[in-house]
Amino acid sequence: MQVSNIARTLNHALYTKTFLIGAFILVVCLNLGIPPLVDVDEGAFSEATREMVASGNYAATYLDGEPRYDKPILIYWFQSSAVKVLGVNEWAFRLPSAIFAALWLIALFGFAREQIGKNRAHVAAVSLVSLLLFGLVARAAFADALLNLLLSLALFDIYRYYKSPKQTLIFRVYLWMGLGMLTKGPVAVAIPLVTTFLFFLWQQKPKDMIKAFFHPIGWLIFLLILLPWLYLVYQDQGLGFFKGFLIDHNLQRFTQTKEGHGGKIYYYLLIFPLIILPFSFLLKKPFLAFKAKRQPELSKFLWLWMVIVLVIFSFSDTQLPHYVMNATVPFVILLAMNSQRYRKRSYYFLPLLFAALLFLALPFFGQYFDGKAPTHVAEMLQGTMDAFPYYYYLLALTLFLIYGFLAFCNKLPLWPSLALAGIAQSIFIYYALFPALAALQQNPIKEAAMLAKQYNANVVRFNITHPSFSVYREAITEKRLPKASEWVLTRAGQTKKLQAEIAPLQLLPIYANGGIRLFEVSN
């Protein structure tokens, strides 16, 4: 088949539902449960869910027996439902995120089809699937896929209300915000409300804004969703949850660095172009359109939405790339609105070609850094070459060749080329790179946990935070000093300190690999 025929076939395929569904299945679903749970986030959400199912307490969450105030309850209810059906395994913990990501994609496609037509809706939906972070959020056992679904539904309905002020749309927005509060707290309300306030003022529609902001039935819907659970969690944990969640994990998240995830006010200005790879260079056209005197109302709304998400999290002292994943939703719609204006530029592929070369060299980096890292990390990095199988290098080389073909295949327009490159990148990441990195970090934890489960040992942990250990051994692992006949989990480099703490008791080695240590304590 000639190159021109291949290009024509690929270009046509990208505008079909079959391609969109197939891309989603490849990027998200096929090996969803194969890599081990990654600590700390996946491990913490999964262990809190496991303890919820084991205890039968669905009012509040606990992690290794201690109250967990990090997130509200909704994602745990969905994860616990999956665990009841599928058992305690990676598939069950991650399945809700995959389902919510699918619904998120459907919601995006439906809104875009209403506003900009079917073909451009395909461009927006395929572009979202092509983004690397979409796959991360869709495959991870935490709350972000559900949050992004609910935020997107709320903002889609806000724009629909702007175009046609119907009460039913107001009710739906409050429904989505209430469920968002149950998912991740105040951010699910702040982003829609700030966007509504600024956009309606910008468009000189203050009456419609006031009607929406102060609608009594809307707020009643919001409170009916939220208050029953707040009552239940108060009955279970008293005021501890309100202090721990609202103050420690929300207010202080904007004033203090949490869990080592610090950042600067310019962090997302630097990181957002990486988040929207491989489409980073395509941000220029929507930006130029935004600067024009006359522009569609939808463009104004989308730009405002995207900027508000980036600004809100830029003022947080706790920053991670996936926090601003919702900003990619308006971006891909803006991209779709301008997709016919892009011209093929081979240099757009330079960052991707460079990334493919880095993927090829990545296994060799571990040997370079292992002498400069803490003891447990250095030991883990020593297993880097073994963690990357031979087919990893073949896939990385294939990815480089795909990028090269797409860069210089002038018969294929720019957007389809970049979309295919993004999907190829995601497939490589989630079928080759991520499983290798997850195995490098998490396999020793999983092996130690399965060993403890086999011997039905009573295990505690010392100076280590790996909640997935408790998931895999299906038991709470307290953080305290061990007693005689108990087992203790710790890291390489902590053995001398642990031995000094428990003297004259002795540590008998049970497991040692990848920076993880498991001992039995003896008299």
KOLVO-754485 format. One record per residue (C-alpha): x, y, z. Coordinates in steps of 0.02 Angstrom, whole numbers. Example, Ala and Ser with C-alpha at 12.3 -4.5 7.8 and 13.67 -1.06 7.14 Angstrom:
<pts>
+--------+--------+--------+
|      X |      Y |      Z |
+--------+--------+--------+
|    615 |   -225 |    390 |
|    684 |    -53 |    357 |
+--------+--------+--------+
</pts>
This chain:
<pts>
+--------+--------+--------+
|      X |      Y |      Z |
+--------+--------+--------+
|      0 |      0 |      0 |
|     69 |    171 |    -47 |
|    111 |    297 |     87 |
|    -26 |    413 |     25 |
|   -156 |    274 |     43 |
|    -94 |    234 |    219 |
|   -105 |    418 |    265 |
|   -280 |    433 |    193 |
|   -338 |    279 |    288 |
|   -265 |    340 |    453 |
|   -337 |    513 |    432 |
|   -510 |    442 |    398 |
|   -499 |    319 |    543 |
|   -467 |    454 |    673 |
|   -639 |    527 |    641 |
|   -733 |    365 |    681 |
|   -807 |    305 |    845 |
|   -721 |    137 |    818 |
|   -551 |    220 |    825 |
|   -597 |    321 |    979 |
|   -661 |    168 |   1072 |
|   -511 |     64 |   1016 |
|   -389 |    199 |   1072 |
|   -472 |    209 |   1242 |
|   -465 |     19 |   1264 |
|   -282 |     14 |   1215 |
|   -228 |    163 |   1321 |
|   -331 |    122 |   1476 |
|   -407 |    -51 |   1487 |
|   -308 |   -200 |   1424 |
|   -173 |   -215 |   1558 |
|   -262 |   -110 |   1689 |
|   -233 |   -233 |   1830 |
|    -61 |   -300 |   1785 |
|     62 |   -172 |   1860 |
|     67 |   -176 |   2051 |
|    -13 |    -36 |   2151 |
|    102 |    114 |   2162 |
|    137 |    195 |   2330 |
|     94 |    311 |   2406 |
|    -68 |    370 |   2324 |
|   -134 |    209 |   2247 |
|    -81 |    110 |   2399 |
|   -167 |    230 |   2520 |
|   -332 |    238 |   2425 |
|   -333 |     50 |   2402 |
|   -292 |      7 |   2581 |
|   -423 |    129 |   2647 |
|   -549 |     45 |   2532 |
|   -495 |   -129 |   2587 |
|   -515 |    -81 |   2771 |
|   -687 |     -7 |   2732 |
|   -745 |   -172 |   2658 |
|   -664 |   -276 |   2796 |
|   -739 |   -172 |   2936 |
|   -908 |   -138 |   2857 |
|   -890 |     46 |   2906 |
|   -942 |    148 |   2754 |
|   -959 |    313 |   2846 |
|   -775 |    356 |   2862 |
|   -605 |    301 |   2798 |
|   -459 |    228 |   2895 |
|   -281 |    190 |   2841 |
|   -186 |     58 |   2937 |
|   -313 |     79 |   3076 |
|   -293 |    269 |   3090 |
|   -423 |    397 |   3028 |
|   -386 |    453 |   2849 |
|   -438 |    633 |   2819 |
|   -357 |    656 |   2648 |
|   -513 |    642 |   2538 |
|   -703 |    632 |   2557 |
|   -797 |    470 |   2536 |
|   -869 |    449 |   2361 |
|   -724 |    364 |   2270 |
|   -706 |    241 |   2414 |
|   -888 |    188 |   2395 |
|   -860 |    150 |   2212 |
|   -696 |     60 |   2243 |
|   -771 |    -43 |   2384 |
|   -913 |    -96 |   2268 |
|   -785 |   -157 |   2142 |
|   -687 |   -249 |   2277 |
|   -845 |   -337 |   2337 |
|   -875 |   -403 |   2162 |
|   -697 |   -435 |   2101 |
|   -601 |   -462 |   2263 |
|   -444 |   -377 |   2329 |
|   -339 |   -350 |   2174 |
|   -273 |   -213 |   2061 |
|   -415 |   -231 |   1935 |
|   -546 |   -196 |   2066 |
|   -460 |    -43 |   2138 |
|   -428 |     35 |   1967 |
|   -589 |    -11 |   1877 |
|   -693 |    137 |   1943 |
|   -565 |    261 |   1875 |
|   -571 |    178 |   1704 |
|   -761 |    185 |   1703 |
|   -764 |    368 |   1755 |
|   -634 |    411 |   1623 |
|   -746 |    330 |   1492 |
|   -895 |    432 |   1552 |
|   -785 |    587 |   1553 |
|   -738 |    555 |   1371 |
|   -921 |    527 |   1324 |
|   -971 |    690 |   1411 |
|   -834 |    786 |   1318 |
|   -886 |    712 |   1151 |
|  -1069 |    753 |   1182 |
|  -1035 |    933 |   1231 |
|   -913 |    962 |   1087 |
|  -1034 |    887 |    960 |
|  -1170 |   1007 |   1020 |
|  -1057 |   1159 |   1009 |
|   -934 |   1130 |    866 |
|   -999 |    982 |    765 |
|   -967 |    795 |    754 |
|   -798 |    795 |    665 |
|   -722 |    922 |    783 |
|   -795 |    826 |    930 |
|   -693 |    676 |    871 |
|   -539 |    787 |    864 |
|   -567 |    844 |   1044 |
|   -603 |    669 |   1111 |
|   -458 |    584 |   1021 |
|   -342 |    725 |   1076 |
|   -391 |    697 |   1259 |
|   -356 |    510 |   1246 |
|   -188 |    553 |   1165 |
|   -129 |    651 |   1317 |
|    -13 |    552 |   1429 |
|    -94 |    614 |   1590 |
|   -265 |    556 |   1533 |
|   -202 |    377 |   1537 |
|   -123 |    405 |   1708 |
|   -284 |    474 |   1783 |
|   -391 |    341 |   1699 |
|   -282 |    197 |   1759 |
|   -247 |    252 |   1937 |
|   -338 |    196 |   2094 |
|   -374 |    370 |   2160 |
|   -507 |    505 |   2145 |
|   -450 |    612 |   1998 |
|   -546 |    528 |   1857 |
|   -709 |    549 |   1952 |
|   -665 |    728 |   1998 |
|   -626 |    774 |   1817 |
|   -788 |    695 |   1758 |
|   -891 |    796 |   1883 |
|   -797 |    959 |   1853 |
|   -819 |    940 |   1666 |
|  -1005 |    901 |   1682 |
|  -1029 |   1055 |   1792 |
|   -937 |   1171 |   1673 |
|  -1021 |   1100 |   1519 |
|  -1190 |   1134 |   1598 |
|  -1136 |   1308 |   1652 |
|  -1103 |   1352 |   1470 |
|  -1267 |   1271 |   1417 |
|  -1355 |   1378 |   1547 |
|  -1269 |   1533 |   1478 |
|  -1337 |   1492 |   1305 |
|  -1510 |   1443 |   1367 |
|  -1549 |   1487 |   1550 |
|  -1653 |   1339 |   1606 |
|  -1681 |   1289 |   1788 |
|  -1646 |   1106 |   1752 |
|  -1468 |   1154 |   1702 |
|  -1446 |   1248 |   1867 |
|  -1505 |   1094 |   1961 |
|  -1381 |    985 |   1867 |
|  -1235 |   1102 |   1905 |
|  -1274 |   1093 |   2091 |
|  -1289 |    904 |   2077 |
|  -1116 |    890 |   1998 |
|  -1040 |   1010 |   2126 |
|  -1117 |    913 |   2271 |
|  -1048 |    749 |   2206 |
|   -882 |    836 |   2174 |
|   -877 |    893 |   2355 |
|   -901 |    711 |   2405 |
|   -757 |    666 |   2290 |
|   -619 |    792 |   2325 |
|   -688 |    936 |   2424 |
|   -698 |   1125 |   2394 |
|   -601 |   1127 |   2230 |
|   -753 |   1046 |   2147 |
|   -855 |   1201 |   2195 |
|   -722 |   1337 |   2178 |
|   -680 |   1306 |   1995 |
|   -861 |   1308 |   1929 |
|   -913 |   1456 |   2037 |
|   -762 |   1565 |   1994 |
|   -781 |   1523 |   1810 |
|   -967 |   1565 |   1813 |
|   -940 |   1729 |   1906 |
|   -803 |   1794 |   1789 |
|   -880 |   1732 |   1627 |
|  -1054 |   1800 |   1657 |
|   -982 |   1969 |   1710 |
|   -871 |   1969 |   1555 |
|  -1023 |   1934 |   1446 |
|  -1128 |   2064 |   1540 |
|  -1257 |   1941 |   1603 |
|  -1255 |   1977 |   1791 |
|  -1441 |   1938 |   1813 |
|  -1422 |   1760 |   1750 |
|  -1268 |   1739 |   1859 |
|  -1357 |   1800 |   2016 |
|  -1506 |   1688 |   1979 |
|  -1390 |   1538 |   1967 |
|  -1284 |   1584 |   2119 |
|  -1429 |   1609 |   2237 |
|  -1550 |   1476 |   2176 |
|  -1627 |   1400 |   2335 |
|  -1673 |   1234 |   2256 |
|  -1497 |   1219 |   2184 |
|  -1418 |   1242 |   2355 |
|  -1546 |   1122 |   2430 |
|  -1491 |    988 |   2305 |
|  -1310 |   1023 |   2351 |
|  -1344 |   1008 |   2538 |
|  -1452 |    852 |   2519 |
|  -1305 |    766 |   2435 |
|  -1175 |    824 |   2561 |
|  -1258 |    834 |   2733 |
|  -1305 |    649 |   2759 |
|  -1125 |    595 |   2740 |
|  -1060 |    740 |   2846 |
|  -1177 |    682 |   2984 |
|  -1116 |    502 |   2968 |
|   -932 |    550 |   2971 |
|   -962 |    663 |   3121 |
|  -1044 |    517 |   3212 |
|   -893 |    409 |   3174 |
|   -744 |    529 |   3190 |
|   -814 |    682 |   3277 |
|   -734 |    848 |   3230 |
|   -571 |    761 |   3184 |
|   -621 |    739 |   3002 |
|   -672 |    922 |   2982 |
|   -508 |    984 |   3054 |
|   -403 |    855 |   2963 |
|   -487 |    875 |   2794 |
|   -540 |   1057 |   2783 |
|   -389 |   1132 |   2873 |
|   -245 |   1011 |   2853 |
|   -283 |    944 |   2679 |
|   -364 |   1096 |   2598 |
|   -322 |   1262 |   2681 |
|   -144 |   1209 |   2724 |
|   -122 |   1133 |   2550 |
|   -121 |   1313 |   2487 |
|     -5 |   1376 |   2624 |
|    111 |   1229 |   2658 |
|    197 |   1097 |   2554 |
|    113 |    929 |   2583 |
|    197 |    759 |   2562 |
|    350 |    835 |   2479 |
|    253 |    898 |   2328 |
|    309 |   1079 |   2335 |
|    308 |   1201 |   2192 |
|    317 |   1382 |   2135 |
|    189 |   1504 |   2066 |
|    263 |   1478 |   1891 |
|    263 |   1288 |   1907 |
|    111 |   1256 |   1796 |
|    168 |   1384 |   1666 |
|    320 |   1273 |   1642 |
|    236 |   1105 |   1662 |
|     75 |   1132 |   1563 |
|    162 |   1123 |   1393 |
|    227 |    953 |   1447 |
|     55 |    900 |   1508 |
|    -21 |    936 |   1337 |
|    114 |    847 |   1238 |
|    114 |    807 |   1093 |
|      6 |    960 |   1057 |
|    108 |   1092 |   1150 |
|    153 |   1191 |    993 |
|    -29 |   1196 |    942 |
|    -75 |   1310 |   1088 |
|    -18 |   1457 |    981 |
|   -167 |   1459 |    863 |
|   -302 |   1464 |    999 |
|   -200 |   1598 |   1088 |
|   -193 |   1707 |    931 |
|   -379 |   1679 |    907 |
|   -408 |   1733 |   1087 |
|   -315 |   1897 |   1055 |
|   -427 |   1936 |    907 |
|   -561 |   2069 |    935 |
|   -702 |   1956 |    880 |
|   -701 |   1779 |    943 |
|   -833 |   1648 |    982 |
|   -912 |   1653 |   1154 |
|   -863 |   1471 |   1175 |
|   -679 |   1516 |   1151 |
|   -692 |   1647 |   1288 |
|   -772 |   1523 |   1406 |
|   -643 |   1388 |   1369 |
|   -495 |   1504 |   1392 |
|   -566 |   1568 |   1556 |
|   -597 |   1390 |   1617 |
|   -419 |   1336 |   1573 |
|   -337 |   1489 |   1651 |
|   -439 |   1478 |   1812 |
|   -386 |   1297 |   1841 |
|   -204 |   1341 |   1812 |
|   -210 |   1498 |   1921 |
|   -300 |   1416 |   2068 |
|   -172 |   1277 |   2080 |
|    -25 |   1394 |   2045 |
|    -58 |   1476 |   2213 |
|    -53 |   1309 |   2301 |
|    106 |   1261 |   2392 |
|     67 |   1080 |   2353 |
|     81 |   1047 |   2166 |
|     79 |    894 |   2055 |
|     51 |    885 |   1865 |
|   -114 |    791 |   1873 |
|   -194 |    925 |   1984 |
|   -225 |   1030 |   1827 |
|   -285 |    887 |   1718 |
|   -454 |    973 |   1704 |
|   -371 |   1118 |   1610 |
|   -340 |    997 |   1466 |
|   -528 |    984 |   1433 |
|   -549 |   1163 |   1371 |
|   -381 |   1147 |   1285 |
|   -431 |    998 |   1176 |
|   -594 |   1084 |   1128 |
|   -498 |   1241 |   1079 |
|   -378 |   1131 |    983 |
|   -524 |   1051 |    891 |
|   -597 |   1221 |    848 |
|   -432 |   1267 |    763 |
|   -379 |   1096 |    698 |
|   -404 |   1139 |    514 |
|   -287 |   1289 |    529 |
|   -132 |   1188 |    575 |
|      3 |   1154 |    447 |
|    126 |   1010 |    451 |
|    288 |   1055 |    538 |
|    416 |    918 |    564 |
|    501 |   1012 |    705 |
|    345 |    990 |    811 |
|    402 |    810 |    831 |
|    575 |    853 |    898 |
|    521 |    841 |   1082 |
|    442 |    672 |   1047 |
|    595 |    605 |    956 |
|    704 |    665 |   1100 |
|    587 |    581 |   1225 |
|    599 |    416 |   1130 |
|    789 |    424 |   1142 |
|    774 |    458 |   1329 |
|    662 |    304 |   1346 |
|    797 |    200 |   1262 |
|    930 |    265 |   1381 |
|    824 |    267 |   1539 |
|    872 |     94 |   1607 |
|   1054 |    147 |   1608 |
|   1020 |    300 |   1717 |
|    990 |    191 |   1870 |
|   1171 |    136 |   1872 |
|   1225 |    318 |   1868 |
|   1116 |    376 |   2013 |
|   1128 |    225 |   2128 |
|   1287 |    289 |   2209 |
|   1211 |    461 |   2243 |
|   1047 |    405 |   2323 |
|    994 |    352 |   2498 |
|   1033 |    171 |   2541 |
|    862 |     98 |   2504 |
|    845 |    194 |   2340 |
|   1022 |    145 |   2285 |
|    983 |    -38 |   2317 |
|    820 |    -23 |   2220 |
|    910 |     59 |   2073 |
|   1035 |    -83 |   2065 |
|    894 |   -190 |   1996 |
|    855 |    -69 |   1856 |
|    929 |   -170 |   1713 |
|    837 |   -327 |   1769 |
|    671 |   -233 |   1781 |
|    675 |   -182 |   1597 |
|    650 |   -335 |   1485 |
|    727 |   -348 |   1311 |
|    563 |   -304 |   1224 |
|    564 |   -136 |   1313 |
|    708 |    -80 |   1202 |
|    622 |   -147 |   1046 |
|    464 |    -51 |   1089 |
|    562 |    109 |   1125 |
|    650 |     94 |    957 |
|    483 |     61 |    872 |
|    412 |    216 |    954 |
|    558 |    318 |    886 |
|    527 |    251 |    711 |
|    340 |    289 |    723 |
|    380 |    467 |    773 |
|    499 |    483 |    627 |
|    371 |    416 |    503 |
|    235 |    533 |    567 |
|    353 |    682 |    567 |
|    400 |    664 |    384 |
|    241 |    590 |    312 |
|    179 |    750 |    229 |
|     27 |    660 |    160 |
|    -45 |    653 |    337 |
|   -105 |    820 |    412 |
|    -27 |    886 |    571 |
|   -164 |    851 |    698 |
|   -190 |    666 |    649 |
|     -1 |    643 |    652 |
|     15 |    713 |    828 |
|   -138 |    618 |    890 |
|    -66 |    454 |    827 |
|    101 |    499 |    905 |
|     16 |    533 |   1072 |
|    -77 |    368 |   1070 |
|     82 |    274 |   1023 |
|    172 |    362 |   1167 |
|     35 |    315 |   1291 |
|     36 |    133 |   1236 |
|    225 |    126 |   1258 |
|    217 |    209 |   1428 |
|     79 |     99 |   1499 |
|    132 |    -66 |   1421 |
|    321 |    -52 |   1436 |
|    389 |     93 |   1541 |
|    262 |    102 |   1681 |
|    256 |    -87 |   1714 |
|    447 |    -89 |   1724 |
|    457 |     59 |   1843 |
|    312 |     -7 |   1949 |
|    395 |   -176 |   1960 |
|    560 |    -97 |   2009 |
|    483 |      1 |   2151 |
|    336 |   -108 |   2204 |
|    379 |   -290 |   2172 |
|    487 |   -303 |   2330 |
|    343 |   -232 |   2433 |
|    220 |   -352 |   2355 |
|    335 |   -502 |   2379 |
|    366 |   -458 |   2561 |
|    180 |   -436 |   2591 |
|    135 |   -603 |   2510 |
|    268 |   -688 |   2617 |
|    195 |   -611 |   2775 |
|     21 |   -664 |   2720 |
|     80 |   -842 |   2686 |
|    146 |   -860 |   2864 |
|      1 |   -763 |   2940 |
|    129 |   -654 |   3029 |
|     85 |   -506 |   3138 |
|    183 |   -366 |   3053 |
|    219 |   -187 |   3106 |
|    316 |    -55 |   3011 |
|    463 |     55 |   3060 |
|    508 |    217 |   2970 |
|    424 |    164 |   2808 |
|    264 |    216 |   2718 |
|    206 |     87 |   2592 |
|     18 |     63 |   2616 |
|     11 |    -62 |   2472 |
|    100 |   -184 |   2590 |
|    -59 |   -189 |   2694 |
|   -165 |   -210 |   2538 |
|    -69 |   -362 |   2477 |
|    -61 |   -450 |   2644 |
|   -243 |   -399 |   2677 |
|   -210 |   -341 |   2854 |
|   -175 |   -178 |   2946 |
|      9 |   -140 |   2973 |
|     31 |    -28 |   3124 |
|    171 |     99 |   3135 |
|    261 |     61 |   3298 |
|    409 |    -32 |   3372 |
|    393 |   -221 |   3358 |
|    378 |   -343 |   3502 |
|    452 |   -516 |   3521 |
|    387 |   -643 |   3392 |
|    317 |   -505 |   3280 |
|    382 |   -462 |   3108 |
|    436 |   -287 |   3060 |
|    442 |   -202 |   2890 |
|    574 |    -68 |   2861 |
|    695 |      1 |   2732 |
|    876 |    -36 |   2698 |
|    979 |     87 |   2799 |
|    860 |     81 |   2948 |
|    917 |    -86 |   3020 |
|   1046 |    -17 |   3143 |
|    926 |    113 |   3208 |
|    787 |    -16 |   3227 |
|    904 |   -137 |   3317 |
|    956 |      0 |   3438 |
|    774 |     44 |   3473 |
|    722 |   -135 |   3517 |
|    879 |   -197 |   3606 |
|    905 |   -324 |   3683 |
|    782 |   -405 |   3559 |
|    862 |   -471 |   3399 |
|    815 |   -453 |   3215 |
|    810 |   -612 |   3112 |
|    812 |   -580 |   2923 |
|    659 |   -643 |   2829 |
|    664 |   -544 |   2666 |
|    788 |   -423 |   2587 |
|    769 |   -354 |   2411 |
|    754 |   -188 |   2321 |
|    784 |    -83 |   2477 |
|    648 |   -174 |   2576 |
|    684 |   -270 |   2736 |
|    571 |   -390 |   2831 |
|    630 |   -458 |   2998 |
|    565 |   -572 |   3133 |
|    595 |   -508 |   3309 |
|    669 |   -635 |   3431 |
|    719 |   -635 |   3615 |
+--------+--------+--------+
</pts>
